[in-house]
């Protein structure tokens, strides 16, 4: 196994699991690259966008609520959000370059991220490297969205899928951590 996929409904805790996985791997001195997403909320609590944050602390906007949907190109919109493609790429692509390790952690592979052709191309390279056994990969994926790259990853013979639910989310973190450590321990 060289691939761990984490799925579940929005808001179930996938990002929290990924952030905690990163913290735990750092405690164990296990090198990895990647990023996670974070919701942005207004003072009144309304979700107004998303940022990506690398595990080494770099941050960039992923998407923001469109003030005027006419001002943003339709190709960069997902629902009420406009994807900030150049800003996203400036942080996401270097974070997925395997600068320090042969383990990548990515939260998430979704419709917003796929608005970047460069990101999509990098995911294809990652998928190919995982298939050849050159790279280990942990990623969150949407439960219901049908994206070609996600479907390809799910069909991989090297994939282990974890489905996070409200009832298992506290316990499944340990299972994912154990599976990740076991996965990277196979190739040394």
N, C-alpha and C positions, 0 to 999 in steps of 0.2 A: 504494500500500500504506500503510495506517495502523495495521496490527495485526501484531504478531509474537507467535507462540505457541511455547512451548518445552515439549516433552514428553519423556518417557522413564520408565524403570522407577524405583521408589523407590530412593534411595541412589546414583543414577548421577552426580549432581553438578549437578543443575538449580539448586539454591539457591546453590551456589558460583559458578556462572556468573552468576546474577542479582546477587549481592553484588559480584562483580568488574566486572560491567557498570556498576553504580552508581558504583564507585570510578573507573573509567575516564571515565565521563561527567563526574564532578565535576572530574577533572584537566583536562578540555577545557572547563570552565566551561559545561556544558550543564545547564540547569535541568530538574528533574523532581521528582515526588512519588511516594510509594508505600512499600511495606514488603516485607520478606522474613521467612521463618520460620526458626526455629532449634530444633534438638532439645535437650531437657534430659535429662541422664543422671545417674543416681545415682552415688555413689562407687564402686560395683561395676561400673559401665558399663551398667547396665540403663536403657533409655529410659523416662523417667517422664512425659514431656510435651513440649509445644512452646510456644515464645514467638513473638510477632511483634515485629519491630524495624523502626522506620521508618528511612529513610535519613538522617534528621536526629537519630537516637539515642534516640527514645522507645521504650519497651518495655512489653509487656503479655503476660499469659498468654493463650495460645490454648486449650490443653487440658492436662489432667493425668490421670494414671492415677487411676481412681476407687477410693478406699479402700473405699467401700461403694456398690455399684451401686444399692442401694435408696434411698440418700439423694439421688441426682441424678435429675431428671426424665428419663424415657426419651428425650424429644424432644431432649435435649442430649447424648446419648451417641453415640459412634462407636467401635465395638469396645470395648476396655478403657478408653477415654478419655472424660472428661467435658469438653465444650467450655465454656469460661468466657465465655459470650456477652457479658455486660455489660462485662467487662474488655477483651475483644477489640474490641468496638464502640467503646469509649472512645478507642482509639488508631487502629484501622484506618479508621474512617469519616473522621476529619479528615485522615488521610494520603492519602485518595483524593479529596480535595476540589478538586484542581487549584489550590491556593493560589498556587503559584509558577510553574507551567508548564503547557503543553498536552501534556506527556508524563507518563504514569503507568506505573510499573513495579510489578508485583504478583506475589509468590511466596506463595501459589498460589491457584488457584481449585479447591478440593477440598471433600470432604464435610464436613469440620469447619467451614470458613469458611461454608458454605451453611446451617449451623444458625442463622445470624443472618439474619432476614428483612430487617433494615435493610441489611445488606451485600448481600444478593441484590438488593434494590431499587436500591442504588447501582451494582451491576454492570450492571443493565438500563439505567440512565442512561448509563453509560460506553459500553456497546455501541451505544446509539442515537447518542451523540456521535461515536463512531468511524465509524459508518455514514454520518453526515452530513459527515464530513471535518473535524470541529471538534477532534478529539482524537487523539493518538497513544497507543498502548497496547502494552506488552510484558507478557506474563503467562506463568507456568508453569501447565500443566494436567496432570491425571493421564493416563497412557497408556491405562488400561483403564476407569476409572470413567465411567459415562454420566450426565452432568448436563446438563439442558436448556440452560443458559447456555453450557456448554462446547461442546456440539454446535452451537449457533447461531453461536458465534464461529468454530468450525472451518469452517463453511459460508460464512462471509463472503467475498465476492469481494476484500476488502481484506486478507486474511490471508496471512501467510507462516509456514509451520510448520517448525520445526527439531526433529528427533528426536535427542536426546542418547543416546549409547551408551557403553559402556566404551571402545571403540576410537576414538571420534571426540571425546570430551569435552574433550580438551586443545586440539584444533584448532578446534572449533566455536565456542568463545568469541569468537575473532576474527571469524568469519563473522557472529555475532549482533551484535557491536559495530558492524561495518561496515554491516550491514543497518539497525540502529537509527539510526546517523548519517545514512545515505542517506535513510531514511524521514522523519526530522524536517527534513532539509535541503530536502525538496521543497516545504514550506510555510513561507514566511517573509514 
